[in-house]
């Protein structure tokens, strides 16, 4: 019996990884986001496809770990002290496009027959841009100038914060829709405030001290710092779940609060582990998408998807024009279309709360597939014309991420710019060379000079 269970586990895990590899490679060859390939892999091998996965609980468990590690790493990559340096353009863009998308999807959802709470959850699923997918598409297409690239990336970071805040509110909204007594609802709000307060105090004051203190005796391998920080992330994910909130909220906030010298090292150690589990997360989400269910709820899903795409574009276009990017408003709208990880996290939260279970996963899956492909196709062939300006954007985004260092996509973007636009500019024009040398000493001299030397 045990041998059979072990075989089933290994078979399902191996099949998921193999399918993800195959479809990721296929979609990369046709210049589409690999996340889309991983979702398609899950759809095909899942119970609504060929039914090759024997025990979905195994993949779901690994996917849950992927969510926690993903949000913990996202929190590690951001420095809350640097958020105040985000310019007003990014705030205007983020607030306008989130508001327009959320309101339009909610109103249309109610108009086509969804309940109020179902429409709100559907809007929450489709509201947030995937920073990872968007950055990958911008890297490949180079379709925005420096200032606009910086604006859309920082706006998507603001969206991440808004989505985590939304995850705190969703249990309360679900409870209110079930006519929970006001006292219980107030208690839920207090629990949310208590969670944030405890994580703030522990993560801001205690965790960095403990990590630095314990790592002094492990200077060679520094495994103590890594394991301790990771244990904090899982501990507060459990604490968040115990209080009735998504584990992802606790993991994200704990990662955000951990500061100090060990934060960058912890992120680098967690990265490879996270990447595997995140792949399994997207495959797992694909297995939950029932394409056949679209036939029974066609009108609501089609309406929500159409408004999700149009509303996002309209909101970004409007926000870009209000923030001063009139010439690039349409490109900004197309670049912020992709949805991804947060759509599935919200869908999973809604399903766990018993809200709109029959439509959230199909909506999350289809909006990710359609928006990612549409954005990639629409932006293909539009190039950045100012190589020095591209370097400016990278330096500014690096400043936002703070002294912890750049995230993986930023490193990839930097390498790409070095090999193409910036290298061409250096070859062709002494003017570009002087501008780049000047930019290499801005805001954060040590990081900028080091990165600049690496580029040359």
C-alpha positions as CSV (number, residue, x, y, z in Angstrom):
1,X,0.0,0.0,0.0
2,X,2.8,2.4,1.0
3,X,4.8,1.4,-2.2
4,X,1.7,2.2,-4.3
5,X,1.2,5.6,-2.7
6,X,4.9,6.4,-3.2
7,X,4.7,5.4,-6.8
8,X,1.6,7.5,-7.4
9,X,3.3,10.5,-5.8
10,X,6.4,10.1,-7.8
11,X,4.5,9.5,-11.0
12,X,2.3,12.5,-10.6
13,X,5.2,14.8,-9.7
14,X,7.3,13.5,-12.5
15,X,4.4,13.9,-15.0
16,X,3.7,17.4,-13.9
17,X,7.4,18.5,-14.2
18,X,7.8,16.8,-17.5
19,X,4.6,18.3,-18.9
20,X,5.6,21.7,-17.6
21,X,9.0,21.4,-19.2
22,X,7.6,20.3,-22.6
23,X,5.0,23.0,-22.9
24,X,7.3,25.7,-21.4
25,X,9.8,24.9,-24.1
26,X,7.1,24.8,-26.8
27,X,5.7,28.2,-25.8
28,X,9.1,29.8,-25.5
29,X,9.9,28.7,-29.1
30,X,6.7,30.4,-30.3
31,X,7.7,33.5,-28.2
32,X,4.8,33.2,-25.7
33,X,5.0,33.4,-21.9
34,X,6.1,30.1,-20.4
35,X,3.4,30.5,-17.7
36,X,0.8,30.0,-20.4
37,X,2.5,26.8,-21.4
38,X,2.4,25.5,-17.8
39,X,-1.3,26.3,-17.5
40,X,-2.0,24.4,-20.8
41,X,0.1,21.5,-19.5
42,X,-2.1,21.3,-16.4
43,X,-5.3,21.5,-18.5
44,X,-4.2,18.6,-20.7
45,X,-2.9,16.2,-18.0
46,X,-5.6,17.2,-15.4
47,X,-9.0,15.5,-14.8
48,X,-10.8,17.7,-17.3
49,X,-8.2,16.8,-20.0
50,X,-6.6,13.4,-20.4
51,X,-6.9,12.6,-16.7
52,X,-3.3,11.4,-16.4
53,X,-2.8,12.8,-12.8
54,X,-3.9,10.1,-10.4
55,X,-3.9,12.2,-7.1
56,X,-4.6,15.9,-7.4
57,X,-4.1,16.4,-3.7
58,X,-0.4,15.9,-4.2
59,X,-0.1,18.6,-6.8
60,X,-2.4,20.9,-4.8
61,X,-0.2,20.5,-1.7
62,X,3.0,21.4,-3.6
63,X,1.2,24.3,-5.3
64,X,0.2,25.7,-1.9
65,X,3.9,25.6,-0.9
66,X,4.6,27.4,-4.2
67,X,2.2,30.2,-3.3
68,X,3.8,30.7,0.1
69,X,7.4,30.7,-1.3
70,X,6.4,33.0,-4.2
71,X,4.8,35.6,-2.0
72,X,7.6,35.3,0.6
73,X,10.2,36.0,-2.1
74,X,8.2,38.9,-3.6
75,X,8.2,40.4,-0.1
76,X,11.9,39.9,0.2
77,X,12.6,41.7,-3.1
78,X,10.8,44.9,-2.0
79,X,12.1,47.4,0.5
80,X,9.2,49.2,2.2
81,X,11.4,52.2,2.9
82,X,12.0,52.7,-0.8
83,X,8.3,52.6,-1.7
84,X,8.0,56.3,-0.8
85,X,10.3,57.1,-3.7
86,X,7.7,55.9,-6.2
87,X,6.7,58.9,-8.3
88,X,3.1,60.2,-8.6
89,X,2.8,58.9,-12.2
90,X,2.9,55.3,-11.0
91,X,0.4,55.9,-8.3
92,X,-2.0,57.7,-10.7
93,X,-1.7,54.9,-13.2
94,X,-2.2,52.1,-10.6
95,X,-5.1,53.7,-8.9
96,X,-7.0,54.7,-12.1
97,X,-6.6,51.3,-13.8
98,X,-7.4,49.3,-10.8
99,X,-10.5,51.3,-10.1
100,X,-11.7,51.3,-13.7
101,X,-11.1,47.5,-14.1
102,X,-12.7,46.6,-10.7
103,X,-15.8,48.7,-11.1
104,X,-16.5,47.7,-14.7
105,X,-16.1,44.0,-14.1
106,X,-18.2,44.2,-10.9
107,X,-21.0,46.1,-12.7
108,X,-21.0,43.8,-15.8
109,X,-20.9,40.7,-13.6
110,X,-24.0,41.8,-11.7
111,X,-25.7,42.7,-15.0
112,X,-25.2,39.2,-16.5
113,X,-26.6,37.4,-13.5
114,X,-23.8,37.0,-10.9
115,X,-24.5,37.8,-7.3
116,X,-22.9,40.8,-5.9
117,X,-20.2,38.9,-4.0
118,X,-19.5,36.7,-7.0
119,X,-19.0,39.7,-9.2
120,X,-16.7,41.3,-6.6
121,X,-14.6,38.2,-6.4
122,X,-14.5,37.9,-10.2
123,X,-13.3,41.5,-10.4
124,X,-10.6,40.8,-7.8
125,X,-9.4,37.9,-9.9
126,X,-8.9,39.9,-13.1
127,X,-7.8,43.2,-11.6
128,X,-4.1,42.7,-11.0
129,X,-1.4,42.6,-13.6
130,X,1.2,39.9,-13.3
131,X,4.5,41.7,-12.7
132,X,6.5,38.7,-13.8
133,X,4.7,38.1,-17.1
134,X,4.6,41.8,-17.9
135,X,8.3,42.3,-17.2
136,X,9.1,39.3,-19.4
137,X,7.0,40.6,-22.3
138,X,8.6,44.1,-21.9
139,X,12.0,42.4,-21.9
140,X,11.3,40.5,-25.1
141,X,9.4,43.2,-27.0
142,X,11.3,46.4,-25.7
143,X,8.1,48.3,-26.6
144,X,8.2,51.2,-24.1
145,X,10.6,54.0,-23.5
146,X,12.5,54.3,-20.2
147,X,10.1,56.6,-18.3
148,X,7.0,54.5,-19.3
149,X,8.8,51.2,-18.5
150,X,9.6,52.5,-15.0
151,X,6.0,53.7,-14.6
152,X,4.3,50.5,-15.5
153,X,6.7,48.3,-13.5
154,X,6.3,50.4,-10.3
155,X,2.5,50.6,-10.9
156,X,2.4,46.8,-11.0
157,X,4.3,46.7,-7.7
158,X,1.7,49.0,-6.2
159,X,-0.9,46.6,-7.5
160,X,0.8,43.7,-5.6
161,X,0.4,45.6,-2.4
162,X,-3.3,46.4,-3.2
163,X,-3.9,42.7,-3.9
164,X,-2.4,41.6,-0.6
165,X,-4.6,44.1,1.1
166,X,-7.6,42.8,-0.9
167,X,-6.8,39.2,0.3
168,X,-7.2,40.5,3.8
169,X,-10.6,42.0,3.0
170,X,-12.0,39.1,1.0
171,X,-12.9,36.8,4.0
172,X,-14.8,39.7,5.5
173,X,-16.7,40.3,2.3
174,X,-17.6,36.7,2.0
175,X,-18.8,36.7,5.7
176,X,-20.8,39.8,5.1
177,X,-22.5,38.2,2.1
178,X,-23.5,35.3,4.3
179,X,-25.2,37.7,6.7
180,X,-22.7,37.1,9.5
181,X,-23.5,39.1,12.7
182,X,-21.8,42.5,12.8
183,X,-19.9,41.5,15.9
184,X,-18.3,38.6,14.2
185,X,-17.4,40.8,11.2
186,X,-15.8,43.4,13.5
187,X,-13.9,40.5,15.2
188,X,-12.6,39.5,11.7
189,X,-11.4,43.0,11.1
190,X,-9.6,43.1,14.4
191,X,-7.9,39.8,13.6
192,X,-6.6,41.3,10.3
193,X,-5.2,44.3,12.2
194,X,-3.7,42.0,14.8
195,X,-2.0,39.9,12.1
196,X,-0.5,43.0,10.4
197,X,0.6,44.4,13.8
198,X,2.3,41.3,15.0
199,X,4.1,40.8,11.7
200,X,5.2,44.4,11.6
201,X,6.6,44.4,15.2
202,X,8.3,41.0,14.8
203,X,9.5,41.5,11.2
204,X,10.7,45.0,11.7
205,X,12.5,44.7,15.1
206,X,13.0,41.1,16.1
207,X,13.5,39.0,12.9
208,X,16.5,41.0,11.5
209,X,18.2,41.0,14.8
210,X,17.8,37.2,15.3
211,X,18.9,36.4,11.7
212,X,22.0,38.6,12.0
213,X,22.8,37.3,15.5
214,X,22.5,33.6,14.6
215,X,24.3,33.9,11.3
216,X,27.5,35.1,13.0
217,X,28.4,31.6,14.0
218,X,27.8,30.3,10.5
219,X,29.9,32.6,8.3
220,X,31.0,29.9,5.8
221,X,27.7,28.5,4.7
222,X,25.1,30.9,6.2
223,X,22.5,28.1,6.2
224,X,21.3,29.3,9.7
225,X,20.1,32.6,8.3
226,X,18.4,31.0,5.4
227,X,16.6,28.4,7.4
228,X,15.6,30.8,10.1
229,X,14.2,33.4,7.7
230,X,12.3,30.6,5.8
231,X,10.9,29.3,9.1
232,X,9.6,32.8,9.9
233,X,7.9,32.9,6.5
234,X,6.2,29.6,7.0
235,X,5.4,30.4,10.7
236,X,3.5,33.5,9.8
237,X,1.8,31.8,6.8
238,X,0.5,29.3,9.3
239,X,-0.5,32.1,11.7
240,X,-2.3,33.9,8.9
241,X,-4.2,30.8,8.0
242,X,-5.1,30.1,11.6
243,X,-6.6,33.6,11.9
244,X,-8.8,32.8,8.8
245,X,-6.8,34.6,6.1
246,X,-4.8,33.4,3.1
247,X,-1.4,31.9,4.1
248,X,0.1,34.0,1.2
249,X,-0.7,37.2,3.2
250,X,1.4,36.2,6.2
251,X,4.3,35.0,3.9
252,X,4.3,38.2,1.9
253,X,4.2,40.5,4.9
254,X,6.9,38.6,6.7
255,X,9.1,38.7,3.6
256,X,8.4,42.4,3.3
257,X,9.4,43.1,6.9
258,X,12.6,41.1,6.9
259,X,15.4,43.6,6.3
260,X,19.1,43.7,7.1
261,X,22.2,42.2,5.5
262,X,20.8,38.7,5.2
263,X,17.7,39.5,3.1
264,X,19.4,39.3,-0.3
265,X,21.2,36.1,0.6
266,X,17.9,34.5,1.8
267,X,16.2,35.5,-1.5
268,X,18.9,33.9,-3.5
269,X,18.7,30.7,-1.5
270,X,14.9,30.5,-1.7
271,X,14.9,31.3,-5.4
272,X,15.6,27.9,-7.0
273,X,13.2,26.1,-4.6
274,X,10.5,28.7,-5.2
275,X,10.9,28.3,-9.0
276,X,10.1,24.6,-8.9
277,X,7.1,25.0,-6.7
278,X,5.8,28.0,-8.7
279,X,5.9,25.8,-11.8
280,X,3.9,23.2,-10.0
281,X,1.5,25.9,-8.8
282,X,0.7,27.0,-12.4
283,X,0.3,23.3,-13.5
284,X,-1.9,22.7,-10.6
285,X,-4.1,25.7,-11.4
286,X,-4.3,24.4,-15.0
287,X,-5.7,21.0,-13.7
288,X,-8.5,22.9,-12.0
289,X,-9.7,24.6,-15.2
290,X,-12.8,22.8,-16.5
291,X,-13.1,23.9,-20.1
292,X,-16.3,22.0,-20.4
293,X,-17.8,24.1,-17.6
294,X,-17.7,27.1,-20.0
295,X,-20.6,25.6,-21.9
296,X,-22.9,26.0,-18.8
297,X,-21.9,29.5,-17.8
298,X,-20.9,30.9,-21.2
299,X,-22.5,34.4,-20.9
300,X,-21.1,35.4,-17.5
301,X,-17.6,34.2,-18.3
302,X,-17.5,35.7,-21.7
303,X,-18.8,39.0,-20.4
304,X,-16.3,39.1,-17.5
305,X,-13.4,38.2,-19.8
306,X,-14.3,40.8,-22.4
307,X,-14.7,43.5,-19.8
308,X,-11.5,42.4,-18.0
309,X,-9.5,42.9,-21.2
310,X,-11.2,46.0,-22.3
311,X,-11.5,47.5,-18.8
312,X,-7.8,46.9,-18.1
313,X,-6.8,48.6,-21.3
314,X,-9.2,51.5,-20.8
315,X,-8.0,52.0,-17.2
316,X,-4.3,51.9,-18.2
317,X,-4.9,54.1,-21.2
318,X,-6.7,56.7,-19.0
319,X,-4.2,56.5,-16.2
320,X,-1.3,56.8,-18.6
321,X,-2.8,59.9,-20.2
322,X,-3.5,61.4,-16.8
323,X,0.1,60.7,-15.7
324,X,1.5,62.5,-18.7
325,X,2.4,59.5,-21.0
326,X,-0.1,60.6,-23.8
327,X,2.0,59.3,-26.7
328,X,2.5,55.9,-25.1
329,X,-0.9,55.5,-23.5
330,X,-2.0,52.6,-25.8
331,X,1.3,50.8,-25.4
332,X,1.0,51.1,-21.6
333,X,-2.5,49.7,-21.8
334,X,-1.3,46.7,-23.8
335,X,1.8,46.1,-21.6
336,X,-0.3,45.8,-18.4
337,X,-2.9,43.4,-19.8
338,X,-1.2,40.1,-18.6
339,X,-2.7,38.5,-15.5
340,X,-1.1,35.6,-13.6
341,X,-0.2,34.4,-10.2
342,X,-2.4,36.8,-8.1
343,X,-5.4,35.9,-10.2
344,X,-5.1,32.2,-9.2
345,X,-4.3,33.1,-5.6
346,X,-7.5,35.2,-5.3
347,X,-9.5,32.4,-7.2
348,X,-8.2,29.8,-4.7
349,X,-9.1,32.1,-1.8
350,X,-12.6,32.6,-3.2
351,X,-13.2,28.9,-3.8
352,X,-12.0,28.1,-0.3
353,X,-14.5,30.5,1.1
354,X,-17.3,28.9,-1.0
355,X,-17.8,31.9,-3.3
356,X,-18.4,31.5,-7.1
357,X,-16.5,28.2,-7.2
358,X,-17.8,27.3,-10.7
359,X,-16.5,30.4,-12.5
360,X,-13.4,31.7,-10.6
361,X,-10.9,29.1,-11.9
362,X,-12.1,29.3,-15.5
363,X,-12.0,33.1,-15.4
364,X,-8.5,33.1,-13.9
365,X,-7.2,30.6,-16.4
366,X,-8.7,32.1,-19.5
367,X,-7.9,35.7,-18.6
368,X,-4.2,34.7,-18.0
369,X,-4.1,32.8,-21.3
370,X,-5.8,35.4,-23.4
371,X,-4.3,38.5,-21.9
372,X,-0.7,37.2,-21.9
373,X,-0.9,36.1,-25.6
374,X,-2.7,39.3,-26.6
375,X,-0.2,41.5,-24.9
376,X,2.8,39.6,-26.3
377,X,1.4,39.6,-29.9
378,X,0.3,43.2,-29.8
379,X,3.6,44.5,-28.6
380,X,5.8,42.4,-30.7
381,X,8.0,44.4,-33.0
382,X,7.8,47.7,-31.1
383,X,11.3,48.6,-29.9
384,X,12.8,51.1,-27.5
385,X,14.7,53.8,-29.4
386,X,16.7,55.3,-26.6
387,X,19.4,52.9,-25.1
388,X,20.6,55.4,-22.5
389,X,17.1,56.0,-21.4
390,X,16.6,52.3,-21.0
391,X,19.6,52.2,-18.6
392,X,18.0,55.1,-16.7
393,X,14.8,53.1,-16.2
394,X,16.8,50.1,-14.9
395,X,18.7,52.2,-12.4
396,X,15.5,53.8,-11.2
397,X,13.8,50.4,-10.7
398,X,16.8,49.1,-8.9
399,X,16.6,52.1,-6.6
400,X,12.9,51.2,-5.9
401,X,13.9,47.6,-5.0
402,X,16.4,49.0,-2.5
403,X,19.7,47.8,-1.2
404,X,18.6,44.2,-1.2
405,X,19.6,44.0,-4.9
406,X,17.7,43.4,-8.1
407,X,15.1,40.7,-8.7
408,X,15.6,38.0,-11.3
409,X,13.7,39.7,-14.1
410,X,15.6,42.9,-13.6
411,X,18.9,41.1,-14.0
412,X,17.6,39.5,-17.2
413,X,16.4,42.9,-18.4
414,X,19.8,44.5,-17.6
415,X,21.6,41.7,-19.5
416,X,19.3,42.1,-22.5
417,X,19.8,45.9,-22.7
418,X,23.5,45.5,-22.4
419,X,23.7,43.0,-25.2
420,X,21.4,45.0,-27.5
421,X,20.3,48.6,-27.2
422,X,23.0,50.0,-24.9
423,X,25.8,48.2,-26.7
424,X,24.6,49.6,-30.0
425,X,24.4,53.1,-28.5
426,X,27.9,52.9,-27.2
427,X,29.3,51.8,-30.6
428,X,27.5,54.5,-32.5
429,X,27.6,57.6,-30.4
430,X,30.1,59.1,-27.9
431,X,27.1,61.1,-26.6
432,X,25.5,57.9,-25.3
433,X,28.8,56.8,-23.8
434,X,29.1,60.0,-21.8
435,X,25.4,59.8,-20.7
436,X,25.9,56.2,-19.5
437,X,29.0,57.0,-17.6
438,X,27.2,59.8,-15.8
439,X,24.2,57.5,-15.1
440,X,26.6,54.9,-13.6
441,X,27.2,57.2,-10.6
442,X,23.6,58.2,-9.8
443,X,21.6,57.5,-6.6
444,X,23.3,54.2,-5.5
445,X,27.0,54.6,-6.6
446,X,28.3,51.2,-5.5
447,X,25.5,49.2,-7.2
448,X,25.4,51.4,-10.3
449,X,29.1,51.3,-10.9
450,X,29.3,47.6,-10.3
451,X,26.5,46.9,-12.7
452,X,27.9,49.3,-15.2
453,X,31.3,47.6,-15.2
454,X,29.6,44.3,-15.7
455,X,27.8,45.7,-18.7
456,X,31.0,46.9,-20.3
